Amino acid sequence: MSKKINIWILVTAAAVVVEGWALYVVGASSARWRPAMIVAEEPAARALYEAMVQAARDAETLSYRSICSGPDSGPSAYTVQLKKPNLVHVEMTNGMSTKVTTVLGDGDRVRIFWSGDRPFLKVDDFERNEPTQSNVYVDMTGSPAEVADEMARLGVAWSDLVWSPSVFFNGADEFEPHIDGIRLRGTNEASGEECDVIEVSYFKAQRTRHYWLSRKDHLPRRIKEIVRLAGHNRVIAEDWFRVEIDERISDETFAWTPPEGSDAWTPPEWEEFLLKPGTEAPDFELALAQKGVIRLSDLRGKVVWLCLWQVGSPECREQMRYLQSLHEKTKDTPLAVLGANVTDDRRIAQAFLRDEAISLPCVLDSSEEVAKLFAEGYGMKSSDGPVNFVIGRDGKIVDAWYGQDRNRAPAALQAAGVQDVDR
């Protein structure tokens, strides 16, 4: 199978390179965000988007090949096979490598294995990687809609999938509730097919996607995603080939048997790298969105809930709204609530704070020094999702975790001596 995939890469690589420049400049946007990038709703464009979602929802099986790449990431080639109600088979190679990553999902479990040594992943460090590099596979809980997210979390691909299988299984992806608007961008050819091109704006244009939707079946033949971060745009393009709908796919395609001679390996969670309870929290002096600076050491004697967040994460947005309500209830108590955004364009982050009426002290600083502070000093392997640190009155970590946890947070605050926080 790896040879077939590599031959396919050779055949399609030339076409991708030729179309590359056009792909990245269609709907070109400046490096810096501006309000005019927010897309207004057009009913005809919305109808095309809904037709894509409906086509995915109606299909019993869907298979396609795609190449994902971007200016800052190498190409990754995928063969994707999806079957309702809950079956996934993905094979992926990076660049011209012959090593194949295979991902299987059966509704309850996600399995990942490699044709050779596994790559160095986002969740790795050198100490952990060496003894678990060879003859291992991953067997974890997860739904078919979460397959792409798990691949991205582990970092198995150079360029991640843009179109999530969750659209096929759930009829939507996690960003759909945050669409600003959809507009038409004309017609264009992709993968030899006539396509309607639409532009979809999310999170006040913090994220934009262009879809080339085939007039034959309404499914994508190309997707370009722009995520506007501080100082640069992250661009990923995904080209689809050999799209097949409702063709028979045997259940054996999705069957799982552990590779002979291999052992199960459980990847570490990002949380394992965060500062441990009892560790001194590194001090900082950083600029606030509300003007002025804040020093962590100036908050000694108070319990601090520090939350790192980003605009393009639905979970972060919800967490910041919750923390604002907590800040309003507890601002005259020994609890200090502090936010920090180290990834987004400052204007995008400020617009979110303004629109949501968030007044809690919030650091907005995307400099390399601050990124290094939280990556190395606080142990953040990823900025995806809210990252929480409860710091005691003595300046030491009480608890640290990713995501939202309405039970864990009150327990950490109570351990730090703060009572009567809503559960």
JOUR-V613534 format. One record per backbone hydrogen bond with DSSP energy under -1.0 kcal/mol. NH is the residue of the N-H (numbers start at 1). CO is the residue of the C=O. E is the energy in kcal/mol with one decimal. If there is no record, write none. Layout:
NH/CO/E
NH/CO/E
This chain:
5/1/-2.3
6/2/-2.3
7/3/-2.4
8/4/-2.2
9/5/-2.0
10/6/-2.1
11/7/-2.1
12/8/-2.2
13/9/-2.4
16/12/-2.2
17/13/-2.6
18/14/-2.5
19/15/-2.2
23/19/-2.5
24/20/-2.1
25/21/-1.5
26/22/-1.7
28/25/-2.0
37/34/-2.3
38/35/-2.1
42/182/-2.1
46/42/-2.5
47/43/-2.2
48/44/-1.4
49/45/-2.2
50/46/-2.8
51/47/-1.9
52/48/-1.8
53/49/-2.1
54/50/-2.7
55/51/-2.4
56/52/-2.0
57/53/-2.3
58/54/-2.5
59/55/-1.3
62/82/-2.3
63/244/-2.3
64/80/-2.1
65/241/-2.6
66/78/-2.1
67/239/-1.8
68/76/-2.8
69/237/-2.2
70/73/-1.6
73/70/-1.2
76/68/-2.5
77/93/-2.7
78/66/-3.2
79/91/-2.3
80/64/-3.0
81/89/-2.4
82/62/-2.9
83/87/-2.4
84/60/-2.7
87/83/-3.0
88/105/-2.3
89/81/-2.2
90/103/-2.7
91/79/-2.2
92/101/-2.4
93/77/-2.0
95/75/-3.3
97/94/-2.1
101/92/-2.9
102/113/-2.9
103/90/-3.0
104/111/-2.7
105/88/-2.2
106/109/-1.7
110/140/-3.2
111/104/-2.9
112/138/-2.1
113/102/-2.1
115/100/-1.8
118/133/-2.7
122/154/-2.6
124/121/-1.7
129/125/-2.5
130/126/-1.4
132/129/-1.0
133/130/-1.1
137/263/-1.8
138/112/-3.1
140/110/-2.6
142/108/-2.1
146/143/-1.3
147/144/-1.2
150/146/-2.6
151/147/-2.3
152/148/-2.2
153/149/-2.6
154/150/-2.3
155/151/-1.8
156/151/-1.6
167/164/-2.0
169/165/-2.1
170/166/-3.3
171/167/-1.0
176/173/-1.4
178/175/-2.2
179/176/-1.6
180/201/-3.6
183/199/-2.2
185/197/-3.3
188/195/-2.3
190/193/-2.3
193/190/-1.8
195/188/-2.4
196/213/-2.5
197/186/-3.0
198/211/-2.1
199/183/-2.8
200/209/-3.4
201/181/-2.2
202/207/-3.0
203/178/-2.0
206/202/-1.2
207/202/-1.6
208/226/-2.6
209/200/-2.7
210/224/-2.7
211/198/-2.5
212/222/-2.9
213/196/-3.2
214/219/-2.7
215/194/-2.1
218/214/-2.3
221/212/-2.6
223/238/-2.3
224/210/-2.3
225/236/-3.1
226/208/-3.1
227/234/-2.5
228/206/-2.9
229/232/-2.0
230/343/-2.6
234/227/-2.9
236/225/-2.1
237/69/-3.4
238/223/-3.2
239/67/-2.4
240/221/-2.3
241/65/-3.0
244/63/-2.9
246/61/-2.4
253/250/-1.6
254/251/-1.4
255/252/-1.2
262/259/-1.9
263/135/-2.3
265/137/-3.2
272/269/-1.5
273/270/-2.0
274/271/-1.3
275/378/-1.4
278/397/-3.1
279/276/-2.1
281/395/-2.6
286/294/-2.1
288/292/-2.7
289/362/-3.3
291/288/-1.4
294/286/-2.3
296/284/-1.9
299/296/-1.8
300/297/-1.4
301/393/-1.8
302/299/-2.3
303/334/-2.8
304/391/-2.7
305/336/-2.6
306/389/-3.0
307/338/-2.5
308/387/-2.7
309/340/-2.2
313/310/-1.2
317/313/-2.3
318/314/-2.0
319/315/-2.3
320/316/-2.6
321/317/-1.7
322/318/-2.1
323/319/-2.8
324/320/-2.0
325/321/-1.8
326/322/-2.2
327/323/-2.8
328/324/-2.2
329/325/-1.5
330/326/-2.0
331/327/-1.2
333/330/-2.2
336/303/-3.3
338/305/-2.9
339/361/-2.6
340/307/-2.0
341/363/-3.0
349/345/-2.3
350/346/-2.7
351/347/-2.1
352/348/-1.9
353/349/-2.3
354/350/-2.6
355/351/-2.8
356/352/-2.2
357/354/-1.1
358/353/-2.6
363/339/-2.9
364/287/-1.1
365/341/-1.8
371/367/-2.4
372/368/-2.5
373/369/-1.9
374/370/-2.1
375/371/-2.3
376/372/-2.8
377/372/-1.0
377/373/-1.1
380/374/-2.2
387/308/-2.0
388/401/-3.3
389/306/-2.5
390/399/-2.7
391/304/-3.1
392/396/-3.2
395/392/-2.1
397/279/-3.1
398/390/-3.5
399/390/-1.3
401/388/-1.9
403/386/-3.0
409/405/-2.1
411/407/-1.6
412/408/-2.5
413/409/-2.6
414/410/-2.7
415/411/-2.2
416/412/-1.4
417/414/-1.3
418/413/-3.1
